[in-house]
Amino acid sequence: MYQVGIYENELNYVGENVLKIDNVENFNGSNNLKLDNGLYLKNQIKYILFRYLPYFLKKYSKIEYVDFSKTIEQKEIAPFSPENLEFVNSLKTDTKVVDNKVFKFIHLMGSHVPFTHNKDLNEIKNGSYYDEVEACLTITKMYIDYLKENNVYNNSRIIIMADHGYCWKNDDTCIRKENGFTLDSFGRQNPILLVKGIKENHKKMQVSNVPVSYDDLMDVYMDLLDNKSSKELLKDIPKKRTRKTMMYVWLHENHMYEYETDGKAWENDKFIYTNNEYIRK
């Protein structure tokens, strides 16, 4: 059995066992609302008085719009901020080492816009993608060092990943035009993926050129739980492999364009349009 912690601020949870998860409060509608009865009653009386006042008094009265939603305080569903620096501060105060097995899912902003930090986590103006990446690596190192200081690093399985990559160039390799649409999302198909198995303590990072796809991640999770090392993961994937990805315009995700490649994920020029489009109506 694992003690589970979900550090994600946008997910709502329901169910009887949800309170067994760290950092989560149950979300079940009205039971999750706190009513300020005094303020609610005051606003109600104001409306009633105005409604039943004699006309000769009403014309001298004034009532402004009352927002009854302000009488209800919404509890935090997941009291966690994905802001990178807030997570760093929480490392110093909220992180605890326990004796039992622990699973933690931590969702941070990562190297996302706006680019406002340097590698030392100082706030800067007009930062670059590289600056924010270095800031994220600093945060990652801080967390890993914390695990080492508390003697749990060797006995930990660690996965560091992103939902998408980013194209840091301002040239045609990041932009394609298909059927009148300008697709500027090339580079997003190349997210980071770092994996450490249990009882692995590498002094130097090792790089694998295995053509991994998101479809393979479930096998990664299961193999890590079976105590396989990072070298054993994905060993059955062929060195040459055709992968597919969907490209789209941001905020227009209902219209996607299919591309495929047999190259590296960062080789944008090797992605070939398959003429397949997927339109949600």
C-alpha positions in Angstrom: 0.0 0.0 0.0 1.2 3.5 -0.9 0.5 6.8 0.8 -0.7 8.9 -2.2 -0.2 12.6 -2.7 -1.7 14.6 -5.6 -0.2 18.0 -6.0 -2.3 19.4 -8.8 -4.5 22.5 -8.5 -7.1 21.9 -11.2 -8.4 18.4 -10.5 -11.6 17.8 -8.4 -12.0 14.6 -6.6 -15.0 12.6 -5.5 -15.5 9.3 -3.7 -15.4 7.9 -0.2 -11.6 7.2 -0.2 -10.5 10.6 -1.5 -9.6 12.0 1.9 -6.9 9.3 2.1 -5.0 11.2 -0.5 -2.5 13.9 0.7 -3.3 17.5 -0.3 -6.9 16.8 -1.4 -10.3 17.8 0.0 -13.5 16.1 -1.0 -15.5 17.9 -3.7 -19.2 16.9 -3.6 -21.1 20.1 -4.4 -23.0 21.8 -1.5 -21.0 20.1 1.2 -17.9 21.8 -0.1 -19.4 25.3 0.4 -19.3 27.4 3.5 -22.2 29.9 3.9 -21.7 33.2 5.7 -25.2 33.3 7.2 -24.9 36.8 8.6 -24.0 38.4 5.3 -26.5 36.3 3.5 -29.4 37.4 5.8 -28.3 41.1 5.7 -28.5 41.1 1.9 -31.9 39.3 1.9 -33.3 41.9 4.4 -32.1 44.8 2.1 -34.1 43.3 -0.8 -37.2 42.7 1.3 -37.2 46.2 2.7 -36.9 47.7 -0.7 -39.6 45.5 -2.1 -42.2 46.5 0.6 -41.3 50.1 1.3 -44.2 52.5 0.5 -43.7 54.2 -2.8 -43.2 57.7 -1.3 -40.2 56.3 0.6 -39.0 54.0 -2.1 -38.2 56.8 -4.5 -35.7 58.2 -1.9 -34.1 54.8 -1.4 -31.2 53.3 -3.2 -30.2 49.7 -3.4 -27.2 48.4 -5.4 -26.8 45.0 -7.0 -26.0 42.3 -4.4 -23.8 39.5 -5.4 -25.1 36.6 -3.3 -22.2 34.4 -4.4 -20.0 36.6 -2.2 -21.8 35.1 0.8 -20.4 31.7 -0.1 -16.8 30.8 0.4 -15.5 28.0 -1.8 -13.0 25.8 0.0 -9.8 25.0 -1.7 -10.0 21.7 -3.6 -6.3 21.2 -3.8 -4.4 23.8 -1.8 -1.3 23.6 -4.0 0.1 26.2 -6.4 1.9 25.0 -9.6 4.1 28.1 -9.5 7.7 27.0 -9.5 8.9 29.2 -6.7 6.0 28.4 -4.4 6.9 24.7 -4.8 10.5 25.5 -3.8 9.3 27.3 -0.7 7.1 24.3 0.2 10.1 22.0 0.0 11.5 23.8 3.1 8.3 23.6 5.2 5.8 21.0 3.9 7.9 18.0 2.8 8.1 15.2 5.2 9.9 11.8 5.1 7.9 8.9 6.4 8.6 5.2 6.9 5.9 3.7 4.6 5.7 3.6 0.8 4.9 7.0 -0.8 3.6 7.9 -4.3 3.6 11.6 -5.2 2.3 13.3 -8.4 3.6 16.9 -8.6 2.5 19.2 -11.4 4.5 22.3 -11.8 4.5 25.1 -14.4 7.9 23.9 -15.6 9.5 25.9 -18.4 6.3 27.5 -19.4 5.7 31.1 -20.5 6.1 33.7 -19.1 9.9 33.3 -19.0 10.7 35.2 -15.8 13.4 33.3 -14.0 17.1 32.5 -14.4 19.0 29.4 -13.3 19.4 30.8 -9.8 15.6 31.3 -9.5 15.9 35.1 -9.5 13.1 37.0 -11.2 14.2 38.6 -14.5 12.6 40.6 -17.2 12.6 39.5 -20.9 13.8 36.0 -20.0 14.2 33.3 -22.6 13.1 29.7 -22.9 16.6 28.6 -22.0 16.5 30.7 -18.8 13.3 29.0 -17.6 14.6 25.5 -18.5 17.7 26.2 -16.4 15.4 27.4 -13.5 13.4 24.1 -13.8 16.6 22.1 -13.7 17.6 24.0 -10.5 14.3 23.1 -8.9 14.7 19.5 -10.0 18.1 19.3 -8.4 16.9 20.8 -5.2 14.2 18.1 -4.9 16.6 15.3 -5.7 19.1 16.7 -3.2 16.4 16.7 -0.6 15.7 13.0 -1.3 19.4 12.2 -1.0 19.8 14.2 2.2 17.0 12.1 3.7 18.5 8.8 2.5 15.5 7.9 0.3 16.9 8.7 -3.2 18.4 5.2 -3.8 15.1 3.6 -2.8 13.0 5.9 -5.1 11.6 5.6 -8.6 11.6 9.0 -10.3 10.0 10.1 -13.5 10.3 13.7 -14.7 8.3 14.5 -17.8 6.3 17.2 -19.5 3.0 17.3 -21.4 4.7 18.9 -24.4 7.9 20.5 -25.6 8.5 23.9 -27.0 10.0 25.3 -30.2 12.5 28.0 -29.2 13.4 29.0 -32.8 11.8 31.7 -34.9 12.2 30.0 -38.3 10.3 27.8 -40.6 11.1 24.6 -38.8 8.5 25.5 -36.1 5.8 26.6 -38.5 3.9 24.7 -41.2 1.0 25.8 -43.4 -1.7 23.2 -44.2 -5.0 24.0 -46.0 -4.9 27.6 -45.0 -4.0 26.9 -41.4 -0.7 28.1 -39.9 0.6 25.5 -37.5 3.0 26.9 -35.0 3.1 23.9 -32.6 6.1 22.1 -33.9 8.5 21.4 -31.1 5.7 20.5 -28.7 6.0 16.8 -29.8 9.4 16.7 -28.1 8.8 16.7 -24.3 11.4 15.9 -21.7 11.5 12.4 -20.1 13.9 11.5 -17.4 13.6 8.1 -15.5 15.4 6.6 -12.5 14.7 3.1 -11.3 15.0 1.8 -7.8 18.5 1.5 -6.3 20.0 3.4 -9.2 22.5 6.1 -8.3 24.1 7.3 -11.5 27.0 9.7 -11.2 26.4 10.8 -14.8 23.2 11.1 -16.8 22.8 8.5 -19.5 21.1 9.3 -22.8 18.9 6.8 -24.7 18.0 7.2 -28.4 15.1 4.8 -28.2 12.2 6.3 -30.2 9.7 6.5 -27.3 6.1 7.5 -27.7 3.4 8.4 -25.1 1.9 5.1 -25.8 4.8 3.4 -24.1 4.5 5.2 -20.8 2.2 2.7 -19.2 4.8 0.0 -19.7 7.4 2.3 -18.1 5.2 2.7 -15.0 4.6 -1.0 -14.7 8.2 -2.0 -15.3 9.4 0.4 -12.6 6.9 -1.1 -10.1 8.5 -4.5 -11.0 11.9 -3.0 -9.9 13.3 -3.0 -13.4 16.2 -0.6 -14.0 16.1 2.3 -16.4 18.3 0.3 -18.8 15.7 -2.5 -19.0 12.9 -0.1 -19.8 11.6 0.0 -23.4 14.3 -2.5 -24.5 11.8 -4.1 -26.9 11.2 -1.0 -28.9 12.9 -1.2 -32.3 15.6 1.4 -33.1 13.7 2.5 -36.2 10.1 3.3 -35.7 7.4 5.4 -37.3 5.6 7.6 -34.8 2.6 9.8 -35.3 1.6 13.1 -33.8 -1.3 15.6 -34.0 -0.6 19.2 -34.8 -3.1 22.0 -34.3 -3.4 25.7 -33.7 -3.6 26.7 -30.0 -7.3 27.4 -29.0 -8.4 25.6 -32.1 -7.9 22.0 -30.9 -11.0 20.8 -32.6 -9.2 20.7 -35.9 -6.0 18.5 -35.8 -3.6 17.5 -38.5 -1.8 14.2 -38.5 2.0 14.0 -39.1 4.4 11.0 -38.9 8.1 10.6 -38.7 10.8 8.0 -38.5 13.4 10.5 -37.2 14.1 12.0 -33.8 11.4 14.0 -32.0 13.3 17.2 -32.4 13.9 16.8 -36.1 11.0 19.0 -37.2 11.9 18.8 -40.9 11.3 15.0 -40.9 7.6 15.2 -39.9 5.5 14.4 -43.0 1.9 15.5 -43.3 -0.3 12.4 -43.9 -3.2 14.3 -45.4 -5.4 13.1 -42.5 -7.4 15.7 -40.6 -9.5 15.2 -37.5 -12.4 17.6 -37.0 -14.6 17.7 -34.0 -18.0 19.3 -34.7 
